[in-house]
């Protein structure tokens, strides 16, 4: 008996061209790598993922969602590795547009400095898009990046967050060195 697994999701219409790619190259690449079929409604932003294997659908869903959350397809495809985590955090709700801009500004920093430091110190990728912050990286590293984001959202000074990241980076490196011995 043949069973078909499907999952339908919506991504921002502005991200559809990134999901499809020039002449459909990104869509085909995702289909080849995940062994799942993507049906994309570029008008509505709906994506139907199907496969005869539930794990293929799950992996394709993670990749499509990551692209929808602002990641470049090359980074989203890192989710093919089962060791790689994908975390999505909602930004605090506010009716005021200025508040959301200020929060995003704290996370991104001047010319992307804060985001870059978080990515560099945790060996992760981070995207601030719409009303979310998303992180892709090895699980332990992604959790450290998430904690740094939470600290910034709670109003911690950037210098404190950077010190926290420095301490965590040293301890992660120590743990990785120990696990290789």
Buried (B, 14 or more C-beta within 10 A) or exposed (E): EEEEBEBEEEBBBEBBEBBBBEEEEBBEBBBEBBBBBBEBEEEEBBBEBBBEBEEBBBBBBBBBBBBBBBBEBEBBBBBBEEEBBBBBEEBEEEEEEEEBEEBBEBBBBEEEEBBEBBBEBBBBBBBBBBEBBBBBBBEBBBBBBBBBBEBBBEEBEBEEBBEBBEEBBEEBEEEEEEEEE
